[in-house]
Amino acid sequence: MRKALLLSLFLVLVVPQNSFAASKTVTGAFGQSLTASATSVSNNGLITVTGKRFDESVGIYLAICVVPKKGLQPTPCGGGVNKAGVGEGSFWISSNPPPYGIGLADPFQPGGRFTYQIRVSKQIGKFDCTKVKCAITVRADHLRSEDRSFDLYLPITFK
């Protein structure tokens, strides 16, 4: 018992505790989770964002956006609405996109999962994220643009 206690104390003191301390997770109304590798970032830095347990029948957008008033759609967003399927600022994730979205939207991985790296800029259009609240956001895609039940926010700050 004493050896186990000493070993635990040693591990707490020697093993770096901050290796995952910067990551943050938020859970949505349907059990889906959104995790960011960091929420305090440098301008033009990259954040790894992962999602789990998303409803694969509902397409989503993943982007950095200005946090709106409650009940409103997150906008403006960095990277815009990524219907071209390119860029690091926003992503369209859908396992059943409309015909024009095939090859543009990325399908969910099994279990409603995804992992992307998002390039973060403190400037979103005319908005400065050091002066207004910005977040890593998920929302239903343009096929359900008025549906706020899929919205998730992980607030970010700039170092």
N, C-alpha and C positions, 0 to 999 in steps of 0.2 A: 504494500500500500504506500509506504513512504517513498519507494523508488518511483512508483507511478506519479506521485505528487511532484517529486523533484524533476522527473522527465517533463511533465506538463509545464512546470514553471520555466524550465530551460527553453522549451519550444516557444513559449510566449515571449521570452526575452530575446531570443536569438533569431527566430524566423521573422522576416519582414512582414508587418501587419498591413502595410498600405498597398500591397500589390493589387488588391481588388477593392480597396476602400473607395476608390473614385467611381466605380461603376454604380449605376442606379437602375432600379426597375420600377415600373408602374404596371398595375394590373387593371384590366378593363372589366366592364360589366358582365362580359360573357366568359370570363376566365382567361382571356388572352393576356399575354405579358409582353412588354416592350422593355428592353434593356439596352443601355448605352454604356460603352466602355469608360466614358468620362462625361461630366456635365460642366466642368470648369475647363475651358478650352482656350487655345491660342487662335488668333485670327488665321484663317486659311489652313487650319489643322484638320486632321481626319479623325472621325469618331466611328468606331465599329458599333453598329446597331443590330440587335437580334430580336426576332419576334418568335413567339411560340403560341400554339393553340388558337390561331386565328381561324375564323370561319372561311374555309376555302371557296365557298360559293359567293363571297362578297369581295369584290376587288377593292384595293386600298391604295392610297398615296402615302408615301413616306417622305418627309421633307423637314427642313428647318423653316419655321414660320414665326411670325409675330403672333403672340397669344391674343386671341380676340376676347371681346366681352362674352360672358357666359351665354351659351345657346347659339352663338354665331360660328360660321365656318372659319377655320384657321386661314388667315390670309393677311398680307401677301406672304409668299413663301419663296425661299431661295431656290433657284433652279426652275421655278415655275411648275406647271403641270407637265410632267415628262411623258408626253404622248409619243415622242420620238424614240424613246427607249435608250437614250444616250445621256451621258453626263453623270457627275457625282453629286449633284445638288438635290435631286429628287428622284424617286423611283415609283413606277406604277407596277403594282403586284396584283396579278389576277390569274387564277387558274382557268377561268372561263370568260375571257374578254369577248367583246363583240368582234365580228369578222375583221374590221379594220385594225383591231388591236392585236391580232395574232402575229407574233414575232416582235411586237413592241412591248407588251406587258410581260414581265417575268412571272412564271407560275410559282405558286407556293411550293415549298418542299413538303414532303409528307408530314402530316400532323399540323398543318398550318404554320410552318416555320419559314424563316428567312434570315439571311445575314447580309448586310451591306456596309460599305464604308461610305460615309457622307462627308464631303468637304464642307467645312463650316466657315462662313464669313460673318463678321459682325455687322455687315451692311446688307440689308435686304431692301432693294430699291432705295427709297429715300429714308428708310427707317434704320436707325443705329441701335443695335442690340445691346449697347452699353447704356442706352437711355430708355429703351422700352423693353418689355418682357418678351423674350423669344424662347422657343422650345423645339425639341425634336418632336415632330407630330406624326400621328397616323390618323387618317380619316377615310371614310368610304369614298371610292372613286366617283367620277362624274356621272355614273349610272345611278347613284344614290346620293347625289351631292347635298340634298337637304337633310339627310339622315345623320343626326349628331350622336347617335348611340354607339358609333364605332370610334369616336374621337378619343385619342390618348395624347397626353402632353408630358414630356420630360423637360422641365425648364433648364436652360443653359446660361452660363455666365462666362465672361471673357477675362482671362488673366491679364 
